[in-house]
Amino acid sequence: MTLALTEINYWAVLVGAIFYMIFGALYFSPMLFGGSWTRLNNVKEGHMSNPLIYVASTGVAFLSSFLMAILIQGTGASGLLAGLVVGLVVALIVTLVYLKNAAFGLMSRKVFAIAFGDHILSFIVLGILHAVWK
């Protein structure tokens, strides 16, 4: 496996990070799963107004998109189906951590299901984006 950071499409990394943030904002909005998520996790009122949360989530978005670009490059994945597979594998690996936490009672099944949906959808889209837009 050869890794050349100069061959990464940094426009795709930027677009992927922006997608990740917009998707997360919609997914965890009151219209979709935000109300359930905050209630099930006992999030205190005012907690979401902390600007550091959004700084951290922006960093996670950029890092997730960048690392997906590296994985796509390293695996040689190209095209929609290959990107979908790489994204799905990454999402399943991340989700396994949540599954273990749910098995030990560290999160409810509902919280697990919400997190599972978030990761499956976002990482599949990132995988496709980076495999198609090289």
N, CA, C and O atoms as CSV, one atom per row, in Angstrom:
chain,resi,resn,atom,element,x,y,z
A,1,MET,N,N,0.851,-1.175,0.000
A,1,MET,CA,C,0.000,0.000,0.000
A,1,MET,C,C,0.895,1.237,0.000
A,1,MET,O,O,1.776,1.389,0.847
A,2,THR,N,N,0.654,2.090,-0.944
A,2,THR,CA,C,1.393,3.339,-1.034
A,2,THR,C,C,0.452,4.484,-0.697
A,2,THR,O,O,-0.664,4.565,-1.210
A,3,LEU,N,N,0.915,5.352,0.161
A,3,LEU,CA,C,0.095,6.490,0.554
A,3,LEU,C,C,0.782,7.770,0.115
A,3,LEU,O,O,1.906,8.064,0.522
A,4,ALA,N,N,0.092,8.520,-0.717
A,4,ALA,CA,C,0.623,9.805,-1.179
A,4,ALA,C,C,-0.392,10.885,-0.828
A,4,ALA,O,O,-1.422,11.027,-1.487
A,5,LEU,N,N,-0.087,11.639,0.214
A,5,LEU,CA,C,-1.016,12.681,0.652
A,5,LEU,C,C,-1.245,13.736,-0.419
A,5,LEU,O,O,-2.257,14.436,-0.399
A,6,THR,N,N,-0.318,13.851,-1.344
A,6,THR,CA,C,-0.485,14.830,-2.428
A,6,THR,C,C,-1.541,14.381,-3.436
A,6,THR,O,O,-2.035,15.195,-4.216
A,7,GLU,N,N,-1.892,13.094,-3.428
A,7,GLU,CA,C,-2.894,12.580,-4.361
A,7,GLU,C,C,-4.310,12.624,-3.801
A,7,GLU,O,O,-5.266,12.291,-4.501
A,8,ILE,N,N,-4.449,13.029,-2.556
A,8,ILE,CA,C,-5.786,13.132,-1.960
A,8,ILE,C,C,-6.491,14.350,-2.536
A,8,ILE,O,O,-5.892,15.415,-2.687
A,9,ASN,N,N,-7.755,14.184,-2.852
A,9,ASN,CA,C,-8.569,15.291,-3.347
A,9,ASN,C,C,-9.057,16.087,-2.130
A,9,ASN,O,O,-10.025,15.701,-1.476
A,10,TYR,N,N,-8.385,17.185,-1.839
A,10,TYR,CA,C,-8.724,17.966,-0.651
A,10,TYR,C,C,-10.041,18.720,-0.809
A,10,TYR,O,O,-10.659,19.091,0.189
A,11,TRP,N,N,-10.479,18.950,-2.040
A,11,TRP,CA,C,-11.819,19.516,-2.240
A,11,TRP,C,C,-12.869,18.501,-1.788
A,11,TRP,O,O,-13.873,18.865,-1.176
A,12,ALA,N,N,-12.626,17.224,-2.096
A,12,ALA,CA,C,-13.543,16.174,-1.655
A,12,ALA,C,C,-13.525,16.052,-0.132
A,12,ALA,O,O,-14.562,15.804,0.483
A,13,VAL,N,N,-12.352,16.226,0.476
A,13,VAL,CA,C,-12.261,16.200,1.944
A,13,VAL,C,C,-13.107,17.330,2.527
A,13,VAL,O,O,-13.854,17.122,3.484
A,14,LEU,N,N,-12.988,18.521,1.951
A,14,LEU,CA,C,-13.771,19.669,2.420
A,14,LEU,C,C,-15.269,19.426,2.241
A,14,LEU,O,O,-16.049,19.642,3.168
A,15,VAL,N,N,-15.667,18.979,1.055
A,15,VAL,CA,C,-17.088,18.716,0.792
A,15,VAL,C,C,-17.601,17.607,1.709
A,15,VAL,O,O,-18.721,17.686,2.214
A,16,GLY,N,N,-16.783,16.576,1.925
A,16,GLY,CA,C,-17.173,15.494,2.825
A,16,GLY,C,C,-17.371,15.977,4.251
A,16,GLY,O,O,-18.316,15.564,4.924
A,17,ALA,N,N,-16.490,16.843,4.712
A,17,ALA,CA,C,-16.616,17.390,6.068
A,17,ALA,C,C,-17.869,18.249,6.195
A,17,ALA,O,O,-18.583,18.176,7.195
A,18,ILE,N,N,-18.127,19.055,5.181
A,18,ILE,CA,C,-19.337,19.895,5.205
A,18,ILE,C,C,-20.581,19.017,5.185
A,18,ILE,O,O,-21.532,19.264,5.926
A,19,PHE,N,N,-20.573,17.983,4.327
A,19,PHE,CA,C,-21.695,17.040,4.309
A,19,PHE,C,C,-21.898,16.439,5.692
A,19,PHE,O,O,-23.019,16.402,6.200
A,20,TYR,N,N,-20.812,15.968,6.302
A,20,TYR,CA,C,-20.871,15.302,7.603
A,20,TYR,C,C,-21.519,16.218,8.650
A,20,TYR,O,O,-22.341,15.771,9.449
A,21,MET,N,N,-21.143,17.494,8.637
A,21,MET,CA,C,-21.708,18.446,9.603
A,21,MET,C,C,-23.182,18.725,9.312
A,21,MET,O,O,-23.999,18.752,10.232
A,22,ILE,N,N,-23.525,18.931,8.043
A,22,ILE,CA,C,-24.921,19.204,7.691
A,22,ILE,C,C,-25.784,17.983,7.983
A,22,ILE,O,O,-26.876,18.104,8.538
A,23,PHE,N,N,-25.289,16.810,7.609
A,23,PHE,CA,C,-26.031,15.580,7.876
A,23,PHE,C,C,-26.260,15.409,9.375
A,23,PHE,O,O,-27.373,15.101,9.802
A,24,GLY,N,N,-25.212,15.608,10.174
A,24,GLY,CA,C,-25.348,15.481,11.622
A,24,GLY,C,C,-26.331,16.482,12.199
A,24,GLY,O,O,-27.108,16.151,13.095
A,25,ALA,N,N,-26.299,17.710,11.687
A,25,ALA,CA,C,-27.236,18.733,12.167
A,25,ALA,C,C,-28.676,18.336,11.858
A,25,ALA,O,O,-29.567,18.537,12.684
A,26,LEU,N,N,-28.906,17.778,10.682
A,26,LEU,CA,C,-30.260,17.336,10.322
A,26,LEU,C,C,-30.657,16.077,11.086
A,26,LEU,O,O,-31.763,15.992,11.619
A,27,TYR,N,N,-29.764,15.111,11.137
A,27,TYR,CA,C,-30.049,13.827,11.776
A,27,TYR,C,C,-30.378,14.004,13.254
A,27,TYR,O,O,-31.280,13.356,13.785
A,28,PHE,N,N,-29.626,14.896,13.913
A,28,PHE,CA,C,-29.841,15.117,15.339
A,28,PHE,C,C,-30.680,16.361,15.621
A,28,PHE,O,O,-30.649,16.895,16.730
A,29,SER,N,N,-31.425,16.819,14.625
A,29,SER,CA,C,-32.338,17.946,14.822
A,29,SER,C,C,-33.622,17.435,15.473
A,29,SER,O,O,-33.885,16.233,15.464
A,30,PRO,N,N,-34.418,18.337,16.035
A,30,PRO,CA,C,-35.702,17.927,16.609
A,30,PRO,C,C,-36.639,17.287,15.577
A,30,PRO,O,O,-37.524,16.515,15.945
A,31,MET,N,N,-36.450,17.604,14.283
A,31,MET,CA,C,-37.293,17.010,13.237
A,31,MET,C,C,-37.065,15.506,13.117
A,31,MET,O,O,-37.990,14.766,12.783
A,32,LEU,N,N,-35.842,15.047,13.387
A,32,LEU,CA,C,-35.536,13.628,13.237
A,32,LEU,C,C,-35.276,12.993,14.605
A,32,LEU,O,O,-36.231,12.656,15.305
A,33,PHE,N,N,-34.029,12.822,15.000
A,33,PHE,CA,C,-33.720,12.053,16.206
A,33,PHE,C,C,-33.172,12.870,17.366
A,33,PHE,O,O,-32.842,12.308,18.410
A,34,GLY,N,N,-33.067,14.189,17.204
A,34,GLY,CA,C,-32.486,15.026,18.245
A,34,GLY,C,C,-33.244,14.992,19.554
A,34,GLY,O,O,-32.642,14.915,20.626
A,35,GLY,N,N,-34.563,15.049,19.471
A,35,GLY,CA,C,-35.368,15.013,20.691
A,35,GLY,C,C,-35.191,13.709,21.445
A,35,GLY,O,O,-34.985,13.706,22.659
A,36,SER,N,N,-35.270,12.608,20.725
A,36,SER,CA,C,-35.082,11.289,21.347
A,36,SER,C,C,-33.676,11.149,21.906
A,36,SER,O,O,-33.483,10.660,23.019
A,37,TRP,N,N,-32.696,11.583,21.121
A,37,TRP,CA,C,-31.292,11.465,21.528
A,37,TRP,C,C,-31.032,12.212,22.836
A,37,TRP,O,O,-30.434,11.658,23.758
A,38,THR,N,N,-31.478,13.460,22.920
A,38,THR,CA,C,-31.221,14.249,24.133
A,38,THR,C,C,-31.987,13.681,25.322
A,38,THR,O,O,-31.464,13.649,26.435
A,39,ARG,N,N,-33.217,13.236,25.098
A,39,ARG,CA,C,-34.007,12.665,26.185
A,39,ARG,C,C,-33.389,11.350,26.680
A,39,ARG,O,O,-33.236,11.148,27.885
A,40,LEU,N,N,-33.038,10.462,25.749
A,40,LEU,CA,C,-32.487,9.158,26.125
A,40,LEU,C,C,-31.118,9.269,26.796
A,40,LEU,O,O,-30.753,8.413,27.601
A,41,ASN,N,N,-30.365,10.312,26.472
A,41,ASN,CA,C,-29.035,10.511,27.059
A,41,ASN,C,C,-29.039,11.491,28.221
A,41,ASN,O,O,-27.981,11.833,28.749
A,42,ASN,N,N,-30.212,11.943,28.621
A,42,ASN,CA,C,-30.345,12.884,29.736
A,42,ASN,C,C,-29.461,14.112,29.565
A,42,ASN,O,O,-28.804,14.557,30.507
A,43,VAL,N,N,-29.453,14.652,28.350
A,43,VAL,CA,C,-28.662,15.853,28.074
A,43,VAL,C,C,-29.311,17.030,28.791
A,43,VAL,O,O,-30.503,17.293,28.632
A,44,LYS,N,N,-28.517,17.724,29.569
A,44,LYS,CA,C,-29.029,18.852,30.352
A,44,LYS,C,C,-29.288,20.057,29.456
A,44,LYS,O,O,-28.590,20.278,28.467
A,45,GLU,N,N,-30.300,20.828,29.821
A,45,GLU,CA,C,-30.623,22.045,29.073
A,45,GLU,C,C,-29.428,22.996,29.121
A,45,GLU,O,O,-28.830,23.198,30.178
A,46,GLY,N,N,-29.096,23.559,28.006
A,46,GLY,CA,C,-27.969,24.471,27.917
A,46,GLY,C,C,-26.672,23.796,27.501
A,46,GLY,O,O,-25.732,24.468,27.077
A,47,HIS,N,N,-26.612,22.471,27.618
A,47,HIS,CA,C,-25.389,21.750,27.254
A,47,HIS,C,C,-25.033,21.953,25.786
A,47,HIS,O,O,-23.859,22.096,25.444
A,48,MET,N,N,-26.033,21.965,24.926
A,48,MET,CA,C,-25.790,22.082,23.490
A,48,MET,C,C,-25.384,23.491,23.078
A,48,MET,O,O,-25.002,23.704,21.927
A,49,SER,N,N,-25.457,24.447,23.977
A,49,SER,CA,C,-25.039,25.810,23.644
A,49,SER,C,C,-23.540,26.026,23.875
A,49,SER,O,O,-23.019,27.109,23.605
A,50,ASN,N,N,-22.858,25.013,24.367
A,50,ASN,CA,C,-21.414,25.091,24.587
A,50,ASN,C,C,-20.704,25.088,23.231
A,50,ASN,O,O,-20.804,24.102,22.500
A,51,PRO,N,N,-19.990,26.159,22.874
A,51,PRO,CA,C,-19.352,26.232,21.553
A,51,PRO,C,C,-18.263,25.179,21.335
A,51,PRO,O,O,-17.958,24.842,20.191
A,52,LEU,N,N,-17.677,24.657,22.405
A,52,LEU,CA,C,-16.628,23.646,22.253
A,52,LEU,C,C,-17.161,22.359,21.627
A,52,LEU,O,O,-16.422,21.638,20.957
A,53,ILE,N,N,-18.440,22.073,21.844
A,53,ILE,CA,C,-19.053,20.900,21.224
A,53,ILE,C,C,-18.974,21.022,19.710
A,53,ILE,O,O,-18.675,20.047,19.019
A,54,TYR,N,N,-19.235,22.198,19.203
A,54,TYR,CA,C,-19.264,22.411,17.754
A,54,TYR,C,C,-17.855,22.499,17.169
A,54,TYR,O,O,-17.635,22.124,16.018
A,55,VAL,N,N,-16.915,22.988,17.950
A,55,VAL,CA,C,-15.514,22.974,17.515
A,55,VAL,C,C,-15.047,21.521,17.393
A,55,VAL,O,O,-14.419,21.143,16.404
A,56,ALA,N,N,-15.359,20.719,18.402
A,56,ALA,CA,C,-14.974,19.305,18.381
A,56,ALA,C,C,-15.652,18.569,17.233
A,56,ALA,O,O,-15.008,17.780,16.542
A,57,SER,N,N,-16.943,18.814,17.020
A,57,SER,CA,C,-17.645,18.103,15.948
A,57,SER,C,C,-17.140,18.518,14.572
A,57,SER,O,O,-17.147,17.709,13.644
A,58,THR,N,N,-16.704,19.764,14.427
A,58,THR,CA,C,-16.108,20.203,13.161
A,58,THR,C,C,-14.790,19.467,12.929
A,58,THR,O,O,-14.514,19.019,11.816
A,59,GLY,N,N,-13.989,19.344,13.963
A,59,GLY,CA,C,-12.744,18.583,13.856
A,59,GLY,C,C,-12.992,17.123,13.503
A,59,GLY,O,O,-12.286,16.553,12.671
A,60,VAL,N,N,-13.989,16.523,14.130
A,60,VAL,CA,C,-14.348,15.134,13.827
A,60,VAL,C,C,-14.794,15.001,12.376
A,60,VAL,O,O,-14.437,14.033,11.705
A,61,ALA,N,N,-15.566,15.960,11.889
A,61,ALA,CA,C,-16.048,15.918,10.503
A,61,ALA,C,C,-14.883,15.954,9.520
A,61,ALA,O,O,-14.826,15.146,8.593
A,62,PHE,N,N,-13.957,16.885,9.717
A,62,PHE,CA,C,-12.807,16.983,8.813
A,62,PHE,C,C,-11.907,15.755,8.918
A,62,PHE,O,O,-11.445,15.236,7.902
A,63,LEU,N,N,-11.661,15.293,10.125
A,63,LEU,CA,C,-10.807,14.122,10.302
A,63,LEU,C,C,-11.453,12.871,9.707
A,63,LEU,O,O,-10.767,12.058,9.088
A,64,SER,N,N,-12.755,12.710,9.889
A,64,SER,CA,C,-13.460,11.558,9.313
A,64,SER,C,C,-13.367,11.566,7.798
A,64,SER,O,O,-13.094,10.533,7.186
A,65,SER,N,N,-13.589,12.714,7.193
A,65,SER,CA,C,-13.518,12.818,5.741
A,65,SER,C,C,-12.091,12.574,5.249
A,65,SER,O,O,-11.889,11.870,4.260
A,66,PHE,N,N,-11.113,13.146,5.927
A,66,PHE,CA,C,-9.709,12.970,5.548
A,66,PHE,C,C,-9.279,11.511,5.667
A,66,PHE,O,O,-8.635,10.975,4.765
A,67,LEU,N,N,-9.635,10.865,6.783
A,67,LEU,CA,C,-9.255,9.466,6.974
A,67,LEU,C,C,-9.957,8.549,5.978
A,67,LEU,O,O,-9.381,7.558,5.530
A,68,MET,N,N,-11.198,8.876,5.633
A,68,MET,CA,C,-11.886,8.088,4.610
A,68,MET,C,C,-11.167,8.234,3.273
A,68,MET,O,O,-11.029,7.260,2.533
A,69,ALA,N,N,-10.710,9.439,2.960
A,69,ALA,CA,C,-9.957,9.651,1.719
A,69,ALA,C,C,-8.684,8.809,1.713
A,69,ALA,O,O,-8.318,8.242,0.683
A,70,ILE,N,N,-8.013,8.726,2.854
A,70,ILE,CA,C,-6.806,7.907,2.956
A,70,ILE,C,C,-7.141,6.427,2.750
A,70,ILE,O,O,-6.431,5.724,2.031
A,71,LEU,N,N,-8.219,5.957,3.378
A,71,LEU,CA,C,-8.619,4.556,3.213
A,71,LEU,C,C,-8.986,4.238,1.772
A,71,LEU,O,O,-8.607,3.193,1.242
A,72,ILE,N,N,-9.716,5.132,1.148
A,72,ILE,CA,C,-10.104,4.924,-0.251
A,72,ILE,C,C,-8.856,4.855,-1.120
A,72,ILE,O,O,-8.742,3.988,-1.986
A,73,GLN,N,N,-7.930,5.763,-0.887
A,73,GLN,CA,C,-6.688,5.752,-1.671
A,73,GLN,C,C,-5.886,4.482,-1.399
A,73,GLN,O,O,-5.389,3.844,-2.328
A,74,GLY,N,N,-5.763,4.121,-0.139
A,74,GLY,CA,C,-4.967,2.952,0.235
A,74,GLY,C,C,-5.531,1.640,-0.276
A,74,GLY,O,O,-4.777,0.730,-0.619
A,75,THR,N,N,-6.848,1.535,-0.330
A,75,THR,CA,C,-7.474,0.303,-0.821
A,75,THR,C,C,-7.583,0.287,-2.336
A,75,THR,O,O,-7.822,-0.761,-2.935
A,76,GLY,N,N,-7.409,1.440,-2.950
A,76,GLY,CA,C,-7.568,1.523,-4.401
A,76,GLY,C,C,-9.020,1.499,-4.835
A,76,GLY,O,O,-9.314,1.288,-6.012
A,77,ALA,N,N,-9.936,1.715,-3.892
A,77,ALA,CA,C,-11.364,1.703,-4.213
A,77,ALA,C,C,-11.679,2.819,-5.197
A,77,ALA,O,O,-11.225,3.953,-5.044
A,78,SER,N,N,-12.462,2.476,-6.202
A,78,SER,CA,C,-12.835,3.457,-7.213
A,78,SER,C,C,-14.253,3.162,-7.676
A,78,SER,O,O,-14.580,2.023,-8.010
A,79,GLY,N,N,-15.079,4.176,-7.692
A,79,GLY,CA,C,-16.452,4.012,-8.143
A,79,GLY,C,C,-17.435,3.882,-7.000
A,79,GLY,O,O,-17.060,3.709,-5.841
A,80,LEU,N,N,-18.700,3.970,-7.359
A,80,LEU,CA,C,-19.783,4.005,-6.386
A,80,LEU,C,C,-19.824,2.761,-5.507
A,80,LEU,O,O,-19.855,2.875,-4.281
A,81,LEU,N,N,-19.825,1.588,-6.105
A,81,LEU,CA,C,-19.951,0.355,-5.329
A,81,LEU,C,C,-18.761,0.136,-4.397
A,81,LEU,O,O,-18.942,-0.246,-3.241
A,82,ALA,N,N,-17.556,0.375,-4.888
A,82,ALA,CA,C,-16.365,0.208,-4.051
A,82,ALA,C,C,-16.381,1.192,-2.880
A,82,ALA,O,O,-16.027,0.831,-1.758
A,83,GLY,N,N,-16.790,2.430,-3.141
A,83,GLY,CA,C,-16.894,3.417,-2.075
A,83,GLY,C,C,-17.941,3.040,-1.049
A,83,GLY,O,O,-17.747,3.234,0.151
A,84,LEU,N,N,-19.059,2.496,-1.528
A,84,LEU,CA,C,-20.122,2.044,-0.630
A,84,LEU,C,C,-19.597,0.944,0.287
A,84,LEU,O,O,-19.861,0.959,1.490
A,85,VAL,N,N,-18.861,0.001,-0.270
A,85,VAL,CA,C,-18.337,-1.114,0.527
A,85,VAL,C,C,-17.346,-0.615,1.578
A,85,VAL,O,O,-17.439,-1.007,2.741
A,86,VAL,N,N,-16.411,0.234,1.193
A,86,VAL,CA,C,-15.436,0.759,2.163
A,86,VAL,C,C,-16.156,1.561,3.247
A,86,VAL,O,O,-15.864,1.403,4.433
A,87,GLY,N,N,-17.092,2.415,2.849
A,87,GLY,CA,C,-17.849,3.192,3.823
A,87,GLY,C,C,-18.644,2.314,4.769
A,87,GLY,O,O,-18.707,2.582,5.968
A,88,LEU,N,N,-19.254,1.258,4.228
A,88,LEU,CA,C,-20.027,0.332,5.056
A,88,LEU,C,C,-19.129,-0.399,6.049
A,88,LEU,O,O,-19.500,-0.565,7.211
A,89,VAL,N,N,-17.965,-0.833,5.609
A,89,VAL,CA,C,-17.034,-1.529,6.509
A,89,VAL,C,C,-16.601,-0.604,7.649
A,89,VAL,O,O,-16.583,-1.016,8.809
A,90,VAL,N,N,-16.257,0.627,7.327
A,90,VAL,CA,C,-15.869,1.590,8.367
A,90,VAL,C,C,-17.028,1.808,9.334
A,90,VAL,O,O,-16.832,1.809,10.550
A,91,ALA,N,N,-18.226,1.993,8.803
A,91,ALA,CA,C,-19.403,2.215,9.648
A,91,ALA,C,C,-19.656,1.023,10.560
A,91,ALA,O,O,-19.985,1.201,11.732
A,92,LEU,N,N,-19.506,-0.178,10.041
A,92,LEU,CA,C,-19.729,-1.370,10.864
A,92,LEU,C,C,-18.675,-1.503,11.955
A,92,LEU,O,O,-18.994,-1.918,13.070
A,93,ILE,N,N,-17.435,-1.160,11.656
A,93,ILE,CA,C,-16.385,-1.200,12.685
A,93,ILE,C,C,-16.712,-0.214,13.805
A,93,ILE,O,O,-16.626,-0.557,14.984
A,94,VAL,N,N,-17.084,0.998,13.437
A,94,VAL,CA,C,-17.448,2.005,14.441
A,94,VAL,C,C,-18.659,1.534,15.241
A,94,VAL,O,O,-18.705,1.687,16.462
A,95,THR,N,N,-19.629,0.964,14.549
A,95,THR,CA,C,-20.860,0.526,15.197
A,95,THR,C,C,-20.606,-0.626,16.163
A,95,THR,O,O,-21.314,-0.754,17.161
A,96,LEU,N,N,-19.619,-1.459,15.889
A,96,LEU,CA,C,-19.299,-2.555,16.808
A,96,LEU,C,C,-18.913,-2.035,18.189
A,96,LEU,O,O,-19.222,-2.670,19.198
A,97,VAL,N,N,-18.253,-0.907,18.243
A,97,VAL,CA,C,-17.899,-0.305,19.534
A,97,VAL,C,C,-19.174,0.050,20.297
A,97,VAL,O,O,-19.289,-0.208,21.495
A,98,TYR,N,N,-20.124,0.642,19.585
A,98,TYR,CA,C,-21.397,0.985,20.210
A,98,TYR,C,C,-22.166,-0.268,20.623
A,98,TYR,O,O,-22.820,-0.275,21.667
A,99,LEU,N,N,-22.094,-1.325,19.817
A,99,LEU,CA,C,-22.783,-2.573,20.136
A,99,LEU,C,C,-22.242,-3.167,21.431
A,99,LEU,O,O,-23.006,-3.638,22.274
A,100,LYS,N,N,-20.927,-3.142,21.583
A,100,LYS,CA,C,-20.320,-3.634,22.826
A,100,LYS,C,C,-20.809,-2.804,24.012
A,100,LYS,O,O,-21.152,-3.353,25.059
A,101,ASN,N,N,-20.839,-1.487,23.847
A,101,ASN,CA,C,-21.320,-0.620,24.926
A,101,ASN,C,C,-22.775,-0.919,25.258
A,101,ASN,O,O,-23.155,-0.934,26.429
A,102,ALA,N,N,-23.591,-1.156,24.237
A,102,ALA,CA,C,-25.000,-1.485,24.470
A,102,ALA,C,C,-25.121,-2.833,25.178
A,102,ALA,O,O,-25.965,-2.996,26.059
A,103,ALA,N,N,-24.285,-3.796,24.798
A,103,ALA,CA,C,-24.333,-5.119,25.420
A,103,ALA,C,C,-24.013,-5.052,26.912
A,103,ALA,O,O,-24.564,-5.821,27.699
A,104,PHE,N,N,-23.136,-4.146,27.300
A,104,PHE,CA,C,-22.772,-4.003,28.708
A,104,PHE,C,C,-23.634,-2.977,29.439
A,104,PHE,O,O,-23.342,-2.618,30.580
A,105,GLY,N,N,-24.687,-2.509,28.788
A,105,GLY,CA,C,-25.621,-1.602,29.440
A,105,GLY,C,C,-25.156,-0.168,29.525
A,105,GLY,O,O,-25.713,0.614,30.296
A,106,LEU,N,N,-24.145,0.201,28.747
A,106,LEU,CA,C,-23.653,1.574,28.780
A,106,LEU,C,C,-24.498,2.510,27.923
A,106,LEU,O,O,-24.358,3.730,28.005
A,107,MET,N,N,-25.368,1.939,27.107
A,107,MET,CA,C,-26.311,2.733,26.314
A,107,MET,C,C,-27.520,1.853,26.029
A,107,MET,O,O,-27.423,0.626,25.997
A,108,SER,N,N,-28.647,2.496,25.826
A,108,SER,CA,C,-29.867,1.742,25.543
A,108,SER,C,C,-29.885,1.277,24.089
A,108,SER,O,O,-29.107,1.751,23.262
A,109,ARG,N,N,-30.783,0.344,23.796
A,109,ARG,CA,C,-30.927,-0.124,22.413
A,109,ARG,C,C,-31.379,0.995,21.495
A,109,ARG,O,O,-30.988,1.042,20.329
A,110,LYS,N,N,-32.198,1.893,22.010
A,110,LYS,CA,C,-32.665,3.017,21.187
A,110,LYS,C,C,-31.511,3.963,20.844
A,110,LYS,O,O,-31.394,4.413,19.704
A,111,VAL,N,N,-30.674,4.259,21.817
A,111,VAL,CA,C,-29.507,5.114,21.560
A,111,VAL,C,C,-28.582,4.416,20.567
A,111,VAL,O,O,-28.045,5.055,19.662
A,112,PHE,N,N,-28.395,3.110,20.734
A,112,PHE,CA,C,-27.578,2.346,19.795
A,112,PHE,C,C,-28.147,2.452,18.382
A,112,PHE,O,O,-27.403,2.684,17.429
A,113,ALA,N,N,-29.455,2.285,18.242
A,113,ALA,CA,C,-30.083,2.340,16.915
A,113,ALA,C,C,-29.896,3.708,16.264
A,113,ALA,O,O,-29.642,3.796,15.063
A,114,ILE,N,N,-30.020,4.769,17.049
A,114,ILE,CA,C,-29.830,6.121,16.509
A,114,ILE,C,C,-28.382,6.304,16.061
A,114,ILE,O,O,-28.129,6.819,14.972
A,115,ALA,N,N,-27.435,5.887,16.896
A,115,ALA,CA,C,-26.012,6.006,16.543
A,115,ALA,C,C,-25.684,5.148,15.323
A,115,ALA,O,O,-24.929,5.572,14.449
A,116,PHE,N,N,-26.246,3.952,15.264
A,116,PHE,CA,C,-26.026,3.047,14.135
A,116,PHE,C,C,-26.458,3.705,12.826
A,116,PHE,O,O,-25.711,3.697,11.848
A,117,GLY,N,N,-27.650,4.268,12.811
A,117,GLY,CA,C,-28.148,4.934,11.601
A,117,GLY,C,C,-27.260,6.086,11.176
A,117,GLY,O,O,-26.982,6.254,9.989
A,118,ASP,N,N,-26.818,6.873,12.128
A,118,ASP,CA,C,-25.939,8.007,11.835
A,118,ASP,C,C,-24.654,7.537,11.167
A,118,ASP,O,O,-24.258,8.075,10.132
A,119,HIS,N,N,-24.004,6.540,11.751
A,119,HIS,CA,C,-22.717,6.081,11.224
A,119,HIS,C,C,-22.857,5.363,9.889
A,119,HIS,O,O,-22.051,5.575,8.983
A,120,ILE,N,N,-23.859,4.530,9.760
A,120,ILE,CA,C,-24.047,3.806,8.497
A,120,ILE,C,C,-24.223,4.801,7.356
A,120,ILE,O,O,-23.535,4.715,6.339
A,121,LEU,N,N,-25.130,5.729,7.524
A,121,LEU,CA,C,-25.414,6.675,6.440
A,121,LEU,C,C,-24.244,7.607,6.156
A,121,LEU,O,O,-23.872,7.796,4.998
A,122,SER,N,N,-23.664,8.188,7.193
A,122,SER,CA,C,-22.609,9.178,6.951
A,122,SER,C,C,-21.348,8.549,6.365
A,122,SER,O,O,-20.750,9.124,5.455
A,123,PHE,N,N,-20.930,7.390,6.858
A,123,PHE,CA,C,-19.703,6.795,6.336
A,123,PHE,C,C,-19.889,6.190,4.949
A,123,PHE,O,O,-18.951,6.181,4.152
A,124,ILE,N,N,-21.074,5.690,4.651
A,124,ILE,CA,C,-21.319,5.210,3.287
A,124,ILE,C,C,-21.225,6.373,2.309
A,124,ILE,O,O,-20.596,6.249,1.258
A,125,VAL,N,N,-21.843,7.500,2.645
A,125,VAL,CA,C,-21.775,8.660,1.749
A,125,VAL,C,C,-20.332,9.140,1.605
A,125,VAL,O,O,-19.897,9.452,0.497
A,126,LEU,N,N,-19.586,9.203,2.705
A,126,LEU,CA,C,-18.176,9.614,2.615
A,126,LEU,C,C,-17.375,8.643,1.747
A,126,LEU,O,O,-16.548,9.068,0.940
A,127,GLY,N,N,-17.616,7.355,1.909
A,127,GLY,CA,C,-16.914,6.367,1.098
A,127,GLY,C,C,-17.200,6.541,-0.382
A,127,GLY,O,O,-16.289,6.512,-1.209
A,128,ILE,N,N,-18.473,6.724,-0.711
A,128,ILE,CA,C,-18.856,6.927,-2.116
A,128,ILE,C,C,-18.242,8.217,-2.651
A,128,ILE,O,O,-17.681,8.234,-3.747
A,129,LEU,N,N,-18.349,9.288,-1.883
A,129,LEU,CA,C,-17.807,10.580,-2.312
A,129,LEU,C,C,-16.326,10.463,-2.681
A,129,LEU,O,O,-15.906,10.907,-3.749
A,130,HIS,N,N,-15.548,9.864,-1.787
A,130,HIS,CA,C,-14.102,9.803,-2.011
A,130,HIS,C,C,-13.709,8.786,-3.083
A,130,HIS,O,O,-12.676,8.946,-3.733
A,131,ALA,N,N,-14.509,7.754,-3.272
A,131,ALA,CA,C,-14.186,6.765,-4.310
A,131,ALA,C,C,-14.581,7.249,-5.702
A,131,ALA,O,O,-14.005,6.820,-6.702
A,132,VAL,N,N,-15.561,8.138,-5.760
A,132,VAL,CA,C,-16.028,8.648,-7.053
A,132,VAL,C,C,-15.265,9.905,-7.457
A,132,VAL,O,O,-14.922,10.084,-8.626
A,133,TRP,N,N,-15.001,10.784,-6.474
A,133,TRP,CA,C,-14.387,12.086,-6.764
A,133,TRP,C,C,-12.920,12.062,-6.359
A,133,TRP,O,O,-12.566,12.509,-5.268
A,134,LYS,N,N,-12.075,11.545,-7.226
A,134,LYS,CA,C,-10.645,11.410,-6.911
A,134,LYS,C,C,-9.846,12.504,-7.555
A,134,LYS,O,O,-8.625,12.550,-7.400
